[in-house]
Amino acid sequence: MDALLPADRERLRRLVARKREIADDPVNRERRTAWLRHDAGTGGRPMILAEWGGIHDRQNPLDIERRLHCVGDWARGVEWGLCAEIARFEELRDDHVVEPWLSVNWNVSRSDYGVQPVVHTTQNEGQMASRNWEPPIRDLDRDFDRLHLRSFAVDRASTLAAQAHLTAAVGDLCPVQIRGAFYWTLGMTIEAIDLIGLEGLMLSMYDNPAGLHRLMSLLRDDHLAFNAWLEREGLLSLNNANDYIGSGSEGYSRQLPQPDAQPGQPVRLRDQWALLESQETVGVGPELFEEFIFPYQLDLAQRFGRIYYGCCEPVNSRWQVLQRLPNLARVSISAWADEELMAAACGTQVVYSRKPNPAMISTAAFDEQAIRADLRRTLDVARGCRVELIMKDVHTLHEEPQRLARWVALARAACGG
């Protein structure tokens, strides 16, 4: 880590002081309370979030780079995170909550499965572009023995040094926790596709069902082993505050940790949220999903305290299977889902995590009337449900960065706030 320059230190301290002011702001406190009520089902308003980190326009809605002043690489990285959170509160104004702490994560590494796909990408001036890959496993029977469970390691010294470095700079203003996540999803099908290809995954359901079950068993066992290792090593942290959980939501819940959790003792898997999804099998019918994917997801779900299911796939076609998941608390209602069916399915028991179509704010025409109609329809259909509106998977705003904050304002108006 860089030696901290005096000017960089003062810059970070000013930003941390502002973060603490925001954490104490009545607007921020209301959002925290609203999230807890939302999760508990005790009434309250719909929650609104907007993701901006994947936008590739030259004019990003928050444009963090232009706000940076620190010189040192380490300080600049910390500054980036602080500026992003402050700008989200001051300009985007969604329901992200700012907490009065800073976090570093354990420095954990994992090996591969014994093989690596060869990935080919096109060049597009640093913007998103096409890619394809050569799956390393061409024949599940012939090549399976090339695969093995991954190995894991943690660098405790570098993690504690990072915590100490940040604490020395700003710890008198804001506590520095070791808190973070090690993966986004436990879905497994994206990893299966990396290994055997999308076509290979689909065709194996018919051509080599035993081979596909063998592969899915390996992926399940690997995830179980990794999570058991994290728990055994004491590396887990709670994700029941403003932690990113599921496919875009925030983890606020009084249901976690479990009632038998002891203060000061290591966090357990059953004290955590986990995401399960299988976007890649959107073209697979419910019977094949139930046979080849769900049993392995179920084995993972049983280890965790609360489950968020889904991302972009329309979950209504497999709901009769998914509703068997234990501790299912939130479900993604994508732009392609049957809203009416899922509203009836969720009722008041499962949070209706709605993802409006990002094309509404990404294409040439920004039609506010159409956006209002879309929001009204969701709120009408899901009346009586616990609704969260999450604008995500936005990759362009047509070089009009103000659109994202405007969508948040339109969503607030539609919700009566």
LUMDREN-743514 format. One line per 2 residues: number of its first residue (from 0); their letters; for each residue x, y negated, z negated of C-alpha. Coordinates in nm, 4 decimals. Example, Ala and Ser with C-alpha at 12.3 -4.5 7.8 and 13.67 -1.06 7.14 Angstrom:
<sites>
0	AS	1.2300 0.4500 -0.7800; 1.3670 0.1060 -0.7140
</sites>
This chain:
<sites>
0	MD	0.0000 0.0000 0.0000; 0.1113 -0.3534 0.0765
2	AL	0.2351 -0.5846 -0.1939; -0.0534 -0.8229 -0.2528
4	LP	0.0261 -1.1753 -0.1342; -0.0927 -1.4547 -0.3662
6	AD	-0.3205 -1.6040 -0.1000; -0.4734 -1.2622 -0.0258
8	RE	-0.5312 -1.2017 -0.3956; -0.7143 -1.5315 -0.4339
10	RL	-0.9245 -1.4583 -0.1256; -1.0289 -1.1195 -0.2641
12	RR	-1.1076 -1.2661 -0.6038; -1.3341 -1.5308 -0.4490
14	LV	-1.5210 -1.2645 -0.2537; -1.5567 -1.0367 -0.5567
16	AR	-1.6898 -1.3304 -0.7603; -1.9499 -1.3886 -0.4881
18	KR	-2.0378 -1.0180 -0.4885; -2.1021 -1.0355 -0.8634
20	EI	-2.3245 -1.3416 -0.8140; -2.5279 -1.1519 -0.5547
22	AD	-2.5558 -0.8456 -0.7812; -2.7183 -1.0705 -1.0433
24	DP	-2.9427 -1.2521 -0.7941; -3.3170 -1.2023 -0.8635
26	VN	-3.3706 -1.0986 -0.4992; -3.1093 -0.8262 -0.5316
28	RE	-3.2501 -0.7080 -0.8667; -3.5987 -0.6861 -0.7157
30	RR	-3.4663 -0.4674 -0.4361; -3.3062 -0.2266 -0.6815
32	TA	-3.6304 -0.1989 -0.8790; -3.8298 -0.1556 -0.5581
34	WL	-3.6072 0.1334 -0.4446; -3.6509 0.3123 -0.7765
36	RH	-4.0287 0.2719 -0.7628; -4.0241 0.3827 -0.3992
38	DA	-3.8424 0.7049 -0.4872; -4.0572 0.7710 -0.7925
40	GT	-4.3830 0.7160 -0.6051; -4.5054 0.4606 -0.8568
42	GG	-4.6298 0.2111 -0.6011; -4.4661 -0.0884 -0.4464
44	RP	-4.3806 -0.2108 -0.1024; -4.2233 -0.0387 0.2002
46	MI	-3.8444 -0.0583 0.2054; -3.6614 -0.2088 0.5041
48	LA	-3.3079 -0.1376 0.6253; -3.1165 -0.2264 0.9413
50	EW	-2.7853 -0.0740 1.0476; -2.5415 -0.2898 1.2388
52	GG	-2.2081 -0.1071 1.2249; -2.2522 0.0811 1.5536
54	IH	-2.3247 -0.2221 1.7695; -2.0667 -0.2571 2.0462
56	DR	-2.1559 -0.5998 2.1846; -1.8862 -0.8631 2.1967
58	QN	-2.1198 -1.0607 1.9701; -2.1853 -0.8384 1.6704
60	PL	-2.4696 -0.9570 1.4441; -2.2405 -0.9995 1.1445
62	DI	-1.9087 -1.0340 1.3331; -1.6926 -0.9522 1.0335
64	ER	-1.3606 -0.9937 1.2133; -1.4010 -1.3682 1.2487
66	RL	-1.4508 -1.3987 0.8718; -1.1223 -1.2345 0.7751
68	HC	-0.8329 -1.4390 0.6346; -0.6134 -1.1905 0.4505
70	VG	-0.2733 -1.1108 0.6008; -0.1813 -0.7771 0.4430
72	DW	-0.3378 -0.4667 0.5944; -0.4606 -0.3262 0.2608
74	AR	-0.6079 -0.6599 0.1499; -0.7695 -0.7046 0.4903
76	GV	-0.9407 -0.3692 0.4598; -1.0841 -0.4595 0.1192
78	EW	-1.1804 -0.8033 0.2509; -1.3672 -0.6450 0.5426
80	GL	-1.5914 -0.4447 0.3101; -1.6626 -0.7407 0.0841
82	CA	-1.7412 -0.9727 0.3758; -1.9720 -0.7142 0.5313
84	EI	-2.1756 -0.6684 0.2135; -2.2001 -1.0419 0.1454
86	AR	-2.3030 -1.1182 0.5039; -2.5649 -0.8428 0.4945
88	FE	-2.7230 -1.0062 0.1890; -2.6974 -1.3637 0.3138
90	EL	-2.7800 -1.3160 0.6819; -2.9361 -0.9798 0.7616
92	RD	-3.1499 -0.9813 0.4451; -3.2658 -0.6229 0.4536
94	DH	-3.3152 -0.4154 0.1382; -2.9567 -0.3026 0.0937
96	VV	-2.8666 -0.3517 -0.2727; -2.5354 -0.4993 -0.3850
98	EP	-2.4024 -0.3294 -0.6969; -2.1562 -0.4912 -0.9423
100	WL	-1.8716 -0.2499 -0.8805; -1.6100 -0.1587 -0.6199
102	SV	-1.5395 0.1965 -0.5094; -1.2534 0.4053 -0.3838
104	NW	-1.2944 0.7666 -0.2773; -1.0838 1.0711 -0.3491
106	NV	-0.8320 1.1281 -0.0710; -0.9509 1.4700 0.0452
108	SR	-0.8355 1.6550 0.3555; -0.9614 1.9652 0.5332
110	SD	-0.8055 2.1938 0.7901; -0.9816 2.3008 1.1092
112	YG	-1.1563 2.6324 1.1737; -0.8485 2.7706 1.3490
114	VQ	-0.9323 2.6192 1.6881; -0.9848 2.2733 1.8321
116	PV	-1.2026 2.1652 2.1266; -1.0328 1.9761 2.4084
118	VH	-1.2146 1.6438 2.4390; -1.2132 1.4290 2.7530
120	TT	-1.3210 1.0647 2.7263; -1.3558 0.7899 2.9850
122	QN	-1.2163 0.4410 2.9427; -1.4621 0.1528 2.9131
124	EG	-1.2692 -0.1467 2.7802; -1.3020 -0.0260 2.4228
126	QM	-1.6789 0.0137 2.4435; -1.8881 0.3301 2.4199
128	AS	-1.8305 0.5663 2.7086; -1.9016 0.9196 2.8225
130	RN	-1.7142 1.2235 2.6998; -1.7199 1.5972 2.7374
132	WE	-1.5344 1.8766 2.5701; -1.4132 2.2266 2.6332
134	PP	-1.5406 2.4510 2.3543; -1.2600 2.6758 2.2310
136	IR	-1.4847 2.9800 2.1722; -1.6032 3.1095 2.5098
138	DL	-1.7082 3.4579 2.4021; -1.8381 3.5006 2.0459
140	DR	-1.7529 3.8682 2.0322; -1.4072 3.8432 2.1876
142	DF	-1.2959 3.5150 2.0265; -1.4634 3.5175 1.6855
144	DR	-1.1563 3.6431 1.5024; -0.9772 3.3217 1.5989
146	LH	-1.2022 3.1425 1.3487; -1.1492 3.1164 0.9750
148	LR	-1.2834 2.9178 0.6797; -1.1159 2.5827 0.6316
150	SF	-0.8747 2.4993 0.3523; -0.9044 2.1861 0.1350
152	AV	-0.6687 1.9573 -0.0536; -0.6914 1.6419 -0.2636
154	DR	-0.4208 1.3813 -0.3107; -0.4975 1.2631 -0.6604
156	AS	-0.1869 1.0474 -0.6886; -0.2700 0.8315 -0.3861
158	TL	-0.6331 0.7987 -0.4975; -0.5429 0.6862 -0.8476
160	AA	-0.2801 0.4497 -0.7076; -0.5426 0.2897 -0.4818
162	QA	-0.7777 0.2495 -0.7774; -0.5006 0.0962 -0.9891
164	HL	-0.3953 -0.1408 -0.7099; -0.7502 -0.2719 -0.6677
166	TA	-0.8060 -0.2897 -1.0429; -0.4906 -0.4973 -1.0866
168	AV	-0.6194 -0.7463 -0.8299; -0.9837 -0.7866 -0.9316
170	GD	-1.0607 -0.5451 -1.2158; -1.1243 -0.8258 -1.4631
172	LC	-1.4081 -0.9447 -1.2354; -1.5550 -0.6114 -1.1271
174	PV	-1.5001 -0.2477 -1.2334; -1.3374 -0.0174 -0.9768
176	QI	-1.4919 0.3304 -0.9647; -1.3896 0.6472 -0.7892
178	RG	-1.7108 0.7069 -0.6013; -1.7809 0.8265 -0.2512
180	AF	-1.8855 1.1005 -0.0140; -1.6933 1.3521 0.1945
182	YW	-1.9333 1.4196 0.4809; -2.2485 1.2847 0.6378
184	TL	-2.4466 1.5988 0.7072; -2.4655 1.9664 0.6128
186	GM	-2.6555 2.0344 0.9341; -2.3969 2.2753 1.0875
188	TI	-2.5277 2.2764 1.4453; -2.2974 1.9942 1.5557
190	EA	-2.0029 2.2050 1.4366; -2.1392 2.5116 1.6121
192	ID	-2.1585 2.3097 1.9328; -1.8018 2.1856 1.8906
194	LI	-1.6946 2.5487 1.8751; -1.9134 2.7156 2.1410
196	GL	-2.0781 2.4262 2.3299; -2.4415 2.3199 2.3476
198	EG	-2.5150 2.5622 2.6277; -2.3395 2.8354 2.4340
200	LM	-2.5549 2.7667 2.1279; -2.8773 2.7811 2.3274
202	LS	-2.7918 3.0871 2.5345; -2.6544 3.2840 2.2406
204	MY	-3.0012 3.2849 2.0848; -3.0991 3.5194 2.3686
206	DN	-2.7730 3.6710 2.4941; -2.5905 3.7348 2.1662
208	PA	-2.8138 3.6773 1.8625; -2.5901 3.8835 1.6349
210	GL	-2.2868 3.6786 1.7391; -2.4674 3.3511 1.6715
212	HR	-2.5799 3.4713 1.3289; -2.2187 3.5601 1.2568
214	LM	-2.1070 3.2097 1.3540; -2.3788 3.0383 1.1512
216	SL	-2.2898 3.2566 0.8528; -1.9291 3.1412 0.8775
218	LR	-2.0304 2.7741 0.8942; -2.2643 2.8169 0.5978
220	DD	-1.9969 2.9960 0.3968; -1.7474 2.7221 0.4805
222	HL	-1.9829 2.4474 0.3595; -2.0619 2.6441 0.0457
224	AF	-1.6910 2.6927 -0.0205; -1.6101 2.3246 0.0362
226	NA	-1.8856 2.2028 -0.1926; -1.7999 2.4577 -0.4605
228	WL	-1.4372 2.3415 -0.4404; -1.5402 1.9746 -0.4757
230	ER	-1.7480 2.0631 -0.7809; -1.4783 2.2815 -0.9344
232	EG	-1.2130 2.0130 -0.8826; -1.4323 1.7444 -1.0410
234	LL	-1.4353 1.5332 -0.7228; -1.8104 1.4796 -0.6895
236	SL	-1.9691 1.1465 -0.7788; -2.3316 1.0504 -0.8176
238	NN	-2.5030 0.9181 -0.5039; -2.8173 0.7850 -0.6704
240	AN	-2.7611 0.4095 -0.6256; -2.6874 0.2111 -0.3088
242	DY	-2.5104 0.5149 -0.1668; -2.5821 0.5975 0.1978
244	IG	-2.7918 0.9123 0.1931; -2.9811 1.1005 0.4568
246	SG	-2.9868 0.9317 0.7952; -2.9903 0.5706 0.6843
248	SE	-3.1585 0.5523 0.3451; -3.0273 0.4505 0.0025
250	GY	-2.9984 0.6976 -0.2816; -3.1805 0.5195 -0.5639
252	SR	-3.3516 0.7781 -0.7799; -3.4151 0.8426 -1.1458
254	QL	-3.4528 1.2118 -1.0598; -3.0743 1.2347 -1.0404
256	PQ	-2.8656 1.3390 -1.2212; -3.0599 1.6317 -1.3638
258	PD	-3.1956 1.5995 -1.7202; -2.9340 1.8411 -1.8528
260	AQ	-2.6411 1.6370 -1.7175; -2.4006 1.5356 -1.9925
262	PG	-2.2488 1.1841 -1.9924; -1.8804 1.1938 -1.9114
264	QP	-1.8960 1.5461 -1.7683; -1.8214 1.6239 -1.4003
266	VR	-2.1000 1.5691 -1.1489; -2.2562 1.8873 -1.0144
268	LR	-2.4065 1.9613 -0.6729; -2.7509 1.9764 -0.8293
270	DQ	-2.7024 1.6154 -0.9418; -2.6693 1.4983 -0.5799
272	WA	-2.8584 1.4153 -0.2622; -2.7740 1.6100 0.0551
274	LL	-2.8731 1.5605 0.4195; -2.9773 1.8473 0.6434
276	ES	-3.0652 1.8017 1.0095; -3.0361 1.9750 1.3450
278	QE	-3.0761 1.7087 1.6104; -2.8935 1.9183 1.8655
280	TV	-3.1655 2.1874 1.8648; -3.4451 1.9502 1.9621
282	GV	-3.5101 2.1728 2.2632; -3.5437 2.4853 2.0502
284	GP	-3.8864 2.6105 1.9521; -3.9877 2.6550 1.5869
286	EL	-3.9520 3.0347 1.5960; -3.5917 3.0244 1.7161
288	FE	-3.5115 2.7388 1.4771; -3.6552 2.9445 1.1918
290	EF	-3.4503 3.2491 1.2923; -3.1111 3.0985 1.3730
292	IF	-3.0808 2.7656 1.1903; -3.3145 2.7347 0.8938
294	PY	-3.1932 3.0304 0.6824; -2.8441 2.8830 0.6686
296	QL	-2.9755 2.5348 0.5875; -3.1882 2.6843 0.3115
298	DL	-2.8859 2.8486 0.1509; -2.7217 2.5059 0.1279
300	AQ	-3.0326 2.3148 0.0202; -3.0754 2.5367 -0.2843
302	RF	-2.7506 2.4011 -0.4310; -2.8546 2.0332 -0.4318
304	GR	-3.0879 1.8220 -0.6430; -3.2677 1.6321 -0.3676
306	IY	-3.2862 1.6825 0.0079; -3.3299 1.4318 0.2891
308	YG	-3.4163 1.6101 0.6139; -3.3735 1.4960 0.9704
310	CC	-3.2342 1.2233 1.1898; -3.3378 1.1801 1.5562
312	EP	-3.5222 1.5095 1.6067; -3.9062 1.5074 1.5983
314	VN	-3.9513 1.7171 1.2857; -4.3256 1.7708 1.3356
316	SR	-4.2646 2.0673 1.5699; -4.0877 2.2587 1.2914
318	WQ	-4.2561 2.1155 0.9845; -4.4209 2.4465 0.8964
320	VL	-4.0668 2.5784 0.8461; -3.9053 2.2726 0.6873
322	QR	-4.1692 2.2313 0.4193; -4.0231 2.5383 0.2509
324	LP	-3.7051 2.3477 0.1617; -3.6616 2.3056 -0.2130
326	NL	-3.6381 1.9531 -0.3541; -3.7387 1.7951 -0.0209
328	AR	-3.7809 1.4260 -0.1042; -3.7482 1.2264 0.2210
330	VS	-3.7944 1.3148 0.5860; -3.6893 1.1248 0.8976
332	IS	-3.9770 1.0224 1.1226; -3.7905 0.9468 1.4434
334	AW	-3.9151 0.7502 1.7417; -4.0115 1.0836 1.9010
336	AD	-4.2059 1.2253 1.6070; -4.5834 1.2667 1.5850
338	EE	-4.6499 0.9927 1.3314; -5.0044 1.0978 1.2499
340	LM	-4.9128 1.4588 1.1836; -4.6142 1.3632 0.9703
342	AA	-4.8082 1.1037 0.7716; -5.0572 1.3730 0.6755
344	AC	-4.7712 1.6128 0.5974; -4.5777 1.3681 0.3800
346	GT	-4.8728 1.2285 0.1887; -4.7512 1.0810 -0.1365
348	QV	-4.5048 1.3628 -0.2062; -4.2334 1.3067 0.0565
350	VY	-4.0992 0.9667 0.1641; -4.1958 0.8762 0.5224
352	SR	-3.8580 0.7531 0.6514; -3.9553 0.5873 0.9780
354	KP	-3.6981 0.5114 1.2510; -3.8504 0.2761 1.5117
356	NP	-3.7225 0.3090 1.8664; -3.4041 0.0954 1.8878
358	AM	-3.4809 0.0203 2.2533; -3.7298 -0.2364 2.1238
360	IS	-3.4427 -0.4622 2.0189; -3.1739 -0.3449 2.2626
362	TA	-3.3135 -0.3992 2.6112; -3.3230 -0.7215 2.8108
364	AF	-3.6636 -0.8305 2.6857; -3.6995 -0.8923 2.3133
366	DE	-4.0793 -0.8651 2.2882; -4.1851 -0.9752 1.9402
368	QA	-4.5481 -0.8959 2.0107; -4.4564 -0.5351 2.0964
370	IR	-4.2389 -0.5109 1.7844; -4.5218 -0.6357 1.5644
372	AD	-4.7620 -0.3866 1.7243; -4.5159 -0.1016 1.6655
374	LR	-4.4716 -0.1953 1.2996; -4.8473 -0.2348 1.2476
376	RT	-4.9129 0.1053 1.3998; -4.6652 0.2773 1.1680
378	LD	-4.8009 0.1007 0.8609; -5.1592 0.1853 0.9594
380	VA	-5.0842 0.5502 1.0357; -4.8806 0.5953 0.7177
382	RG	-5.1171 0.4050 0.4908; -5.0967 0.5694 0.1500
384	CR	-4.7510 0.7139 0.2193; -4.4233 0.5947 0.0685
386	VE	-4.2768 0.4233 0.3746; -3.9251 0.3093 0.4548
388	LI	-3.8523 0.1361 0.7872; -3.4960 0.1910 0.9086
390	MK	-3.3692 0.0363 1.2323; -3.0698 0.2484 1.3249
392	DV	-2.8791 0.3903 1.6224; -2.8564 0.0417 1.7701
394	HT	-2.5577 0.0146 2.0040; -2.6368 -0.3135 2.1752
396	LH	-2.8457 -0.6231 2.1079; -2.8054 -0.7484 2.4649
398	EE	-2.5489 -1.0013 2.3400; -2.8142 -1.1656 2.1214
400	PQ	-2.6893 -1.0863 1.7684; -2.9753 -1.2703 1.5956
402	RL	-3.2168 -0.9983 1.7048; -3.1388 -0.7611 1.4178
404	AR	-3.2088 -1.0169 1.1448; -3.5209 -1.1178 1.3364
406	WV	-3.6423 -0.7562 1.3370; -3.5945 -0.7487 0.9581
408	AL	-3.8007 -1.0688 0.9274; -4.0748 -0.9247 1.1496
410	AR	-4.0802 -0.6045 0.9430; -4.1096 -0.8048 0.6207
412	AA	-4.3977 -1.0033 0.7645; -4.5729 -0.6846 0.8772
414	CG	-4.5363 -0.5452 0.5244; -4.6832 -0.8632 0.3776
416	G	-4.3572 -0.9948 0.2329
</sites>
